[in-house]
Amino acid sequence: MMLILLCACGTKSVDKVTSSDEVYIRKIENIPDDFIMGVDLSSVIALENSGVKFYDYEGNEEDIFKVLAESGITHIRVRVWNDPFDESRNGYGGGNCDINTALEISKRAKQYGLKMIIDFHYSDFWADPGKQMAPKAWKGMEIEDKAAALYEYTKESLNLLKKEKIDVAMVQIGNETNGAMAGEKIWMNIIYHLMANGSKAIREVYPKALIAVHFANPEKEGAYLDYAKKLNYYDLDYDVFASSYYPYWHGSLENLTNVLNSINELYDKKTMIIETSYAYTPDDSDFSGNTISNESAVTKNYPYSIQGQTNAILDVIDTAVNKIKDCLGICYWEGAWITVGTSSYEENSKLWEEYGSGWASSYASEYDPDDAGKYYGGSAVDNQAFFDSNGHPLESLKLFELCKKGNLISLTADSIEDSHIQIDLNDEIVLPKTVNAIMSDNSKQEIDVEWDDFDHEKMKNNGVKTYQIHGVAGNQDAYCYVSMIEYNYLQNYSFEADENKTAVPASWILNKIKDADELYVEDKQTDSLSGNRHYHFWSKNTNTIEFELEQEVKDLEAGKYSFSISIMGGDSGESDIYAYVKANDQLSEKAPMKITSYNSWDTGKISFEYNGTDDLKVGIYVKCAGEGNGAWGKIDDGLLNRTGD
């Protein structure tokens, strides 16, 4: 079917894709005609300047904007940095995305009837939850002067787009502004001064454009509602509460739904999933490491495959359409940020430096010395694009158009789910006889597996260690990860038995001494020492965290034992934390512990001798005064092992 897009400026026609022989795409019911199917394309000009070419599905060189339009994309998102250049006009990288780059991208998009989403970072380089630096020109300004500068900058930038009759559908005032923006960290300054002046400028230049605020980490309990409450308190003029949602880090789609629906119900704001993505392969293609790989400690709910990428984004679209109220659409982040070359790091590095086609160049060190200045390089998301390393579109790109009617080809096994088992060092090693094949519709089917030969005695004699065993199932590679462990006398040692937010986890006893805001089992693999769950605590107010988490051990024989438990966290302030052993409810042994920073685990370990008759309890005591907004932490992996007679 030919769809003719017409406008007074001479929009070109595009043929919409009609089918795919390679990916299974279920139909998403109830998709509105105006649902946004967006893709961020901020790096595309730098890529093309570096020699990257893009192709259509038949292998012909083609304008990427045309390929996207025929694949069902409706909107192009582009980030805007104030001045991503040094004094000699060397670009910082990341596409060197100033307003002139945004204008060039917008003109290209306009040719195919694609609307624009303008993402003002109000920084000279990357702005995200970890950093929100003020532009060089605004450094040291008082808040009133900075607000005025932001207003003028926003207005001038948008007027450049308006002069070219660019169809701007939405404008963001800030990017992932989780408590900071343009160097400001006080909410009154962020919202009442900065965001308000950005909003004012947008209304004056593009009165019909929707104004969006943008936050990340919807999985953090209460954070989004707190942001929305502050926006309402300062009476910010905005239309859309937009969220990042990356399945690797940001919790479940169910949680995202609940959070955004609460904001819609309480404050009558539209919502949008403004950033999302998923990997189609674990492999890197540009000699510069990727954020996501097989070694990444992230949640992996889908295979790293073209079909896995398809299913991940189909689930996001389905959630946005059928579960989240007043959700305008989704936007895939940097869907074309592929490698600039496949020969060597050295050749690519020259292009990244000259054209800014890597995530950061060495020139960015003057502005961001602690991050870009140390780790500059290529694309960290080339394995999450919708194009392969040679610029050819993946079949998964077709999902945006074909999800409206479905593309139900025969189901096949897309990949084999990894198996994970734990074996006591004294037990026989028996591997599973079947594994789960992940089908192209993301369902699972049990199939037989044949494992390669492995050295049983070596695995049993080498102590506590994890081994990877390779096998074959359905003509595909299968892997079993065998963790050799000492027998653990604790039940539910890593809180995996608790599927919901349980204040008192199974088999454990909580002695709550002070009234902390949050004490519960959290399901978040990236914050766990092992498995998917851990015990979480947080409190906003100082001196409100004090508790014991312990387990009573029964029917234990007399002998020598060791008990250990681990903790990580931050903002503890003055604290008293220790692992302990109690005999008849009296403290008999303890090992001091501390929390310092995210993912820095501290393990308290106690060696003790048990007489076989005392009532025995082991656990952890946590008392934190907290700094600033209060202390937080994660507890995991309680281990009670026998060490001798």
C-alpha positions in Angstrom: 0.0 0.0 0.0 1.3 3.4 -0.9 0.9 6.1 1.7 1.2 9.6 0.3 2.3 12.2 2.8 1.4 15.7 1.7 2.3 19.1 3.0 2.8 22.6 1.5 6.6 22.2 1.8 6.7 19.2 -0.6 6.9 16.1 1.6 8.2 13.1 -0.1 6.1 9.9 -0.4 7.1 6.7 1.3 6.0 3.0 1.0 5.1 1.5 4.3 6.5 -2.0 5.1 4.0 -4.7 4.8 5.6 -7.9 6.1 8.7 -9.7 7.4 9.8 -13.2 6.8 12.2 -13.2 9.8 10.5 -11.8 12.9 7.3 -12.7 14.7 5.3 -9.6 15.6 2.1 -9.9 17.5 -0.6 -7.3 16.9 -1.0 -4.6 19.5 -4.6 -3.8 19.9 -6.1 -0.3 20.3 -3.1 1.7 18.9 -4.4 5.3 18.4 -3.8 7.0 15.1 -1.7 9.7 16.8 0.4 7.3 18.9 4.0 8.5 18.8 6.5 5.9 17.4 9.7 7.9 17.9 13.4 7.3 17.5 16.2 9.5 18.8 18.6 10.1 15.9 20.9 12.7 17.5 24.2 11.2 16.3 23.2 10.7 12.7 24.9 13.7 11.1 28.2 12.9 12.8 28.0 9.3 11.7 27.4 10.3 8.1 30.2 12.8 8.2 32.4 9.9 9.4 31.5 7.9 6.3 28.6 5.8 7.6 26.0 4.9 4.9 22.5 3.5 5.5 20.5 1.2 3.3 16.9 0.1 2.7 15.6 -3.5 3.2 16.6 -4.4 -0.4 20.2 -3.4 0.2 20.1 -0.1 -1.7 21.8 2.9 -0.3 19.0 5.2 1.1 18.3 8.2 3.2 17.9 6.8 6.8 14.9 9.2 7.4 13.1 7.5 4.5 13.8 4.1 5.9 12.5 5.1 9.3 9.4 6.7 7.9 8.5 3.6 5.8 9.1 1.4 8.9 6.4 3.3 10.9 8.4 5.9 12.7 6.4 9.1 13.2 8.7 11.4 15.3 12.5 12.1 15.5 14.0 13.1 18.8 17.2 15.1 19.0 19.1 16.3 22.0 20.4 19.9 22.1 23.5 21.0 23.9 24.3 24.7 24.3 27.9 24.7 23.2 29.6 21.3 22.8 32.9 22.7 21.5 36.1 23.9 22.9 37.7 27.3 22.1 39.1 25.9 18.8 35.7 24.5 17.8 36.7 21.0 18.4 33.6 19.0 19.2 33.0 17.2 22.5 31.5 14.2 20.6 28.2 12.5 21.1 27.1 13.9 17.8 28.2 17.5 18.6 24.6 18.2 19.1 24.1 21.9 19.2 21.0 23.7 17.8 22.6 23.8 14.3 22.9 20.0 14.3 19.3 19.8 15.5 18.2 22.1 12.7 20.0 20.0 10.1 18.3 16.8 11.4 15.0 18.5 11.5 15.2 19.6 7.9 16.0 16.0 6.9 13.1 14.7 8.9 10.7 17.3 7.5 11.2 15.8 4.0 9.4 12.7 5.0 6.7 14.2 7.2 8.4 13.2 10.5 7.7 15.5 13.4 10.3 16.6 15.9 10.9 16.2 19.7 13.4 18.7 20.9 15.4 17.7 24.0 17.1 20.7 25.6 19.7 19.3 28.1 20.7 22.9 29.2 24.3 21.8 29.4 27.2 21.7 27.0 27.4 18.0 27.1 25.6 14.9 28.5 22.9 15.6 31.2 21.6 12.6 33.1 20.9 11.6 36.7 24.6 11.4 37.4 25.5 14.9 36.1 23.7 18.1 35.3 26.4 20.7 34.6 25.7 24.2 33.6 26.8 25.4 30.2 30.2 27.2 30.2 28.4 30.5 29.4 26.2 30.3 32.5 28.9 29.3 34.9 28.8 31.3 38.1 25.5 33.1 37.3 23.0 34.0 40.0 19.8 32.1 39.5 17.8 35.0 38.2 20.5 35.7 35.5 20.7 32.0 34.7 16.9 31.8 34.3 16.9 34.8 32.0 19.8 33.2 29.9 17.8 30.0 29.7 14.7 31.8 28.5 16.7 33.7 25.8 18.6 30.6 24.7 15.4 28.5 24.4 13.5 31.2 22.5 16.4 31.9 20.1 16.9 28.2 19.4 13.2 27.5 18.7 12.9 30.5 16.5 15.7 29.0 14.3 13.5 25.9 13.9 10.3 27.9 13.4 11.9 30.0 10.6 12.4 26.8 8.7 8.8 25.7 9.4 9.9 22.7 11.4 7.0 20.7 12.8 7.9 20.6 16.5 5.5 18.4 18.3 7.1 18.3 21.7 9.9 20.1 23.6 11.7 18.9 26.7 12.8 21.3 29.4 15.7 19.2 30.7 16.9 15.6 30.3 16.6 13.1 33.2 16.4 15.9 35.7 16.4 13.7 38.9 17.1 16.5 41.4 19.4 18.7 39.3 19.5 20.8 36.1 22.0 23.2 34.6 24.1 23.0 37.8 21.2 23.8 40.2 20.3 21.3 42.9 17.5 23.2 44.7 14.0 22.4 43.5 12.9 26.0 43.7 15.7 27.0 41.4 15.2 24.1 39.1 11.4 24.4 38.7 10.3 27.9 39.6 13.2 29.7 37.9 14.7 27.4 35.2 11.9 25.1 34.0 9.4 27.9 34.2 11.4 30.1 31.9 12.0 27.3 29.5 8.2 26.6 29.5 7.5 30.3 28.9 9.8 30.5 25.9 8.2 27.3 24.3 4.7 28.7 24.7 5.7 31.9 23.0 7.4 30.3 20.0 5.6 27.0 19.5 2.3 27.4 21.4 0.9 24.1 20.0 3.9 22.1 21.0 3.6 19.9 24.1 6.0 20.7 26.9 7.6 17.7 28.6 9.6 17.2 31.7 11.8 14.1 31.8 13.0 11.9 34.6 14.7 8.5 35.0 14.7 5.6 37.5 10.9 4.8 37.8 11.9 1.8 39.9 13.0 4.0 42.9 10.2 3.9 45.4 8.3 7.2 45.6 10.7 9.2 43.5 8.4 10.0 40.6 5.5 11.0 42.8 7.9 13.3 44.7 9.0 15.0 41.5 5.4 15.4 40.3 4.4 16.8 43.7 7.1 19.4 43.5 6.2 20.3 39.9 2.6 20.8 41.1 3.7 22.8 44.1 5.6 25.3 42.0 2.8 25.3 39.4 4.9 24.5 36.4 3.2 24.9 33.1 3.8 21.6 31.3 1.9 18.9 29.5 3.8 15.6 29.6 5.5 13.7 32.4 8.1 11.7 30.4 10.1 8.8 31.7 13.1 6.8 30.6 12.5 3.0 30.7 15.4 0.6 30.0 14.4 -3.0 30.9 18.0 -3.7 32.1 17.8 -1.2 35.0 14.4 0.3 35.5 12.3 -2.5 37.0 9.1 -4.0 35.7 6.7 -2.6 33.2 4.0 -3.2 35.8 5.8 -0.9 38.2 6.2 1.7 35.4 2.5 1.5 34.7 1.5 2.0 38.4 3.9 5.0 38.8 2.8 6.8 35.6 -0.9 6.1 36.2 -0.6 7.6 39.7 0.8 10.8 38.2 -1.9 10.9 35.6 -4.6 10.4 38.2 -3.3 12.9 40.7 -2.1 15.7 38.4 -4.0 15.1 35.1 -0.8 15.0 33.1 -0.1 13.0 29.9 2.8 10.6 30.0 5.3 9.2 27.6 8.1 6.7 27.5 10.7 9.1 26.1 13.7 6.7 26.1 13.9 2.9 25.7 16.1 0.4 23.9 17.2 -3.2 23.9 20.2 -5.1 22.5 19.9 -7.3 19.4 23.3 -8.9 20.0 25.8 -9.0 22.9 28.7 -8.3 20.6 30.5 -5.0 20.1 31.3 -3.8 16.6 33.3 -0.6 17.0 36.2 -1.7 19.3 34.8 0.5 22.1 33.0 -1.3 24.9 29.3 -1.5 25.1 27.0 -0.7 28.0 25.2 -4.0 27.5 27.0 -7.4 26.9 26.8 -10.9 28.2 29.1 -9.8 31.1 26.8 -6.9 32.2 25.2 -7.2 35.6 21.7 -6.3 34.4 18.2 -7.7 34.2 17.9 -9.8 31.0 14.3 -10.5 30.3 14.7 -11.1 26.6 17.5 -12.7 24.5 20.1 -10.5 23.0 18.8 -11.2 19.5 16.8 -9.5 16.7 13.7 -11.3 17.9 14.5 -10.5 21.5 14.8 -6.8 20.7 11.5 -7.0 18.8 9.7 -8.5 21.8 11.2 -6.1 24.3 9.9 -3.1 22.4 6.6 -4.7 21.6 6.0 -5.1 25.3 6.9 -1.5 25.9 4.4 -0.3 23.2 1.7 -2.7 24.5 2.1 -1.3 28.0 2.0 2.3 26.7 -1.1 1.7 24.6 -3.2 -0.6 26.8 -2.1 -0.1 30.4 -0.7 3.4 31.0 -3.4 6.1 30.9 -3.0 9.0 28.5 0.4 7.7 27.3 1.3 9.5 24.1 3.8 7.0 22.8 7.4 5.8 23.0 10.8 6.9 21.7 13.6 4.5 21.0 17.0 6.0 22.1 19.7 6.4 19.4 18.3 3.7 17.1 21.1 4.2 14.5 24.2 4.8 16.5 26.3 2.2 14.8 30.1 1.8 14.3 31.9 4.2 12.0 34.2 1.4 10.8 34.9 -2.2 11.3 38.7 -2.3 10.7 40.4 -1.1 13.9 40.1 1.0 17.0 42.8 3.4 15.7 40.9 4.2 12.5 37.6 4.6 14.3 39.2 6.8 16.9 40.4 9.3 14.3 36.8 9.6 13.1 35.3 10.0 16.6 37.8 12.8 17.3 37.3 14.6 14.0 33.5 14.3 13.6 32.3 13.7 17.2 30.7 10.4 16.2 31.8 8.6 19.4 30.1 9.1 22.8 32.9 11.5 23.7 36.1 12.9 22.2 39.2 13.8 24.1 38.3 17.5 23.7 35.4 17.0 26.1 37.9 16.7 29.0 38.0 20.4 29.5 34.3 20.4 30.3 33.9 16.9 31.8 37.3 15.8 33.1 36.2 13.1 35.5 34.1 11.0 32.9 34.6 12.0 29.3 38.1 13.1 30.0 39.1 9.6 31.1 36.8 7.3 29.1 36.2 9.0 25.8 35.6 6.7 22.8 33.0 5.3 20.4 29.4 4.2 20.6 28.4 2.2 23.7 25.1 1.3 22.1 26.0 0.0 18.6 24.6 -3.4 19.6 21.2 -1.7 20.5 20.6 0.0 17.1 18.0 -1.0 14.5 20.8 -1.2 11.9 23.7 -3.7 11.6 27.3 -2.6 11.6 27.2 -2.0 7.9 24.1 0.3 8.0 21.5 -2.3 6.8 18.2 -2.2 8.7 17.3 -5.1 11.0 14.0 -6.8 10.6 13.1 -5.6 14.1 12.8 -2.1 12.8 9.6 -3.1 11.1 7.9 -3.7 14.4 6.7 -0.1 14.6 4.5 -0.5 11.5 3.7 -4.2 11.6 2.5 -4.2 15.3 -0.6 -2.4 14.0 -1.7 -5.6 12.2 0.7 -8.3 13.3 3.2 -10.5 11.4 2.5 -14.0 12.7 5.1 -16.2 11.0 5.8 -19.8 12.3 7.2 -20.0 15.8 10.8 -21.0 16.1 13.3 -21.3 19.0 15.1 -17.9 19.2 17.6 -18.8 21.9 18.2 -21.1 24.9 17.6 -19.8 28.4 20.7 -20.1 30.6 20.4 -22.6 33.5 21.7 -21.8 37.0 22.2 -24.4 39.7 23.9 -24.6 43.0 25.7 -27.8 44.1 27.1 -28.5 47.5 30.8 -29.4 47.4 30.0 -32.8 49.0 27.2 -33.7 46.6 27.1 -35.3 43.2 27.1 -32.9 40.3 23.9 -33.5 38.2 23.0 -31.2 35.4 19.4 -30.6 34.2 18.2 -32.9 31.4 16.1 -30.2 29.8 16.4 -26.4 29.2 13.9 -23.7 28.2 13.9 -22.7 24.6 12.8 -19.1 24.2 10.4 -19.0 21.3 9.9 -16.2 18.8 6.8 -15.0 20.7 8.8 -14.9 23.9 7.1 -18.0 25.3 9.2 -20.9 26.7 9.2 -24.6 25.8 11.2 -27.3 27.5 13.6 -29.2 25.2 16.2 -31.9 25.8 19.8 -30.8 26.2 23.2 -32.6 25.8 26.0 -31.2 27.9 29.7 -31.4 27.0 31.9 -33.5 29.2 33.3 -31.7 32.3 35.7 -32.5 35.1 33.6 -33.5 38.1 36.4 -34.0 40.5 38.1 -30.7 39.6 34.9 -28.8 40.2 34.4 -30.5 43.6 38.0 -30.1 44.7 38.6 -26.5 43.7 36.3 -25.1 46.4 33.7 -22.4 46.1 33.6 -21.3 42.4 31.2 -21.0 39.5 31.7 -22.9 36.3 30.2 -22.5 32.8 29.2 -25.8 31.1 28.4 -25.7 27.4 25.8 -27.9 25.8 23.6 -28.2 22.7 19.8 -28.0 22.7 17.8 -27.9 19.5 20.9 -27.2 17.4 21.6 -24.1 19.6 24.2 -23.4 22.2 23.1 -23.9 25.8 24.9 -22.9 29.0 24.6 -24.1 32.6 26.2 -22.0 35.3 27.1 -24.3 38.2 27.9 -22.7 41.5 29.9 -25.0 43.8 29.0 -23.9 47.3 29.6 -24.9 50.9 26.4 -26.1 52.5 24.5 -23.1 53.9 22.4 -23.8 57.0 20.4 -20.6 56.5 17.0 -20.6 54.8 16.2 -18.0 52.1 19.8 -16.8 52.4 19.6 -14.3 49.5 15.8 -13.4 49.8 14.9 -15.2 46.6 11.9 -16.8 48.2 10.1 -13.5 48.5 8.4 -12.6 45.2 6.8 -9.4 46.5 7.9 -6.5 48.6 7.9 -8.3 51.9 8.8 -6.3 55.0 9.8 -9.5 57.0 11.3 -12.0 54.5 10.6 -15.7 54.8 12.7 -17.5 57.5 14.0 -14.2 58.8 13.1 -12.1 61.9 12.9 -8.3 61.7 13.5 -6.4 65.0 12.5 -2.9 64.0 14.0 -0.5 66.6 13.3 2.8 64.8 10.7 3.7 62.2 12.6 3.7 58.9 10.6 4.8 55.8 11.4 1.6 53.8 12.3 -1.9 54.9 11.5 -4.6 52.4 12.7 -7.3 50.0 13.5 -5.6 46.7 13.5 -7.4 43.3 16.3 -5.7 41.4 19.1 -7.8 40.0 21.5 -5.0 39.5 21.4 -4.1 43.2 21.8 -7.7 44.4 25.0 -9.4 45.3 23.6 -12.7 43.9 20.3 -13.6 42.4 17.6 -11.1 41.8 16.5 -10.0 45.3 18.0 -8.5 48.4 16.8 -6.7 51.6 16.4 -2.9 51.1 16.3 -0.1 53.6 16.0 3.7 53.2 14.8 6.6 55.3 14.5 10.3 54.5 14.9 11.7 57.9 18.1 11.4 60.0 18.3 9.0 62.9 15.4 6.9 61.8 17.2 3.7 60.6 17.9 1.1 63.3 17.0 -2.5 63.0 18.1 -6.1 63.3 17.6 -8.7 60.6 18.2 -12.2 62.0 17.5 -15.9 61.5 17.1 -18.6 64.2 19.0 -21.8 63.4 17.6 -25.0 64.7 18.9 -28.6 64.8 22.5 -27.6 64.3 25.2 -30.0 65.4 28.0 -29.0 67.7 31.1 -27.9 65.8 33.0 -25.0 64.2 31.1 -22.6 61.9 31.4 -19.3 60.0 28.7 -16.8 59.5 28.9 -14.0 56.9 26.5 -11.4 55.5 27.0 -8.5 53.1 25.9 -4.9 52.8 26.2 -1.9 50.5 24.7 1.5 50.3 25.4 5.2 50.8 24.8 8.4 52.8 25.1 6.6 56.1 26.6 9.4 58.1 27.4 8.2 61.7 26.7 4.5 61.7 27.0 1.3 63.7 26.7 -1.8 61.6 27.8 -5.3 62.4 27.2 -9.0 61.7 26.5 -10.9 64.9 25.9 -14.3 66.5 23.6 -14.6 69.5 23.5 -17.5 71.9 20.3 -17.7 74.0 19.4 -14.1 72.7 22.7 -12.7 74.1 25.2 -11.2 71.7 28.3 -13.5 71.7 30.2 -12.5 68.6 30.1 -9.6 66.2 32.1 -8.3 63.1 32.0 -4.5 62.3 30.8 -3.5 58.8 30.3 -0.3 56.9 28.5 1.1 53.9 30.3 3.5 51.6 29.0 3.8 48.0 26.8 2.1 45.4 27.8 -1.5 44.6 30.7 -1.5 47.0 29.8 -4.5 49.1 31.3 -5.0 52.6 31.1 -8.5 54.1 31.1 -9.1 57.8 32.4 -12.6 58.7 32.5 -14.4 62.1 34.2 -17.7 63.0 32.7 -19.3 66.1 32.2 -22.6 67.9 28.7 -23.9 68.6 28.0 -26.2 71.6 25.0 -27.8 70.0 22.5 -26.8 72.8 22.2 -23.0 72.9 19.4 -21.2 71.0 21.4 -19.9 68.1 20.6 -16.7 66.0 22.7 -15.0 63.4 22.0 -11.7 61.7 23.0 -8.1 61.0 22.5 -4.9 63.1 22.1 -1.6 61.2 22.0 1.9 62.7 22.6 4.9 60.4 22.2 8.6 61.3 22.2 9.5 57.6 23.5 12.4 55.7 21.4 15.0 53.8 18.4 13.1 52.5 19.0 10.1 54.7 20.7 6.7 54.5 20.0 3.8 52.2 21.4 0.3 51.7 21.0 -3.3 50.5 21.7 -6.5 52.4 22.3 -9.9 50.7 23.8 -13.3 51.0 23.7 -14.5 54.6 25.9 -17.6 54.8 26.3 -20.1 57.7 28.8 -22.8 56.8 30.5 -25.6 58.8 34.2 -25.3 59.0 35.1 -28.2 61.3 34.2 -30.5 64.2 
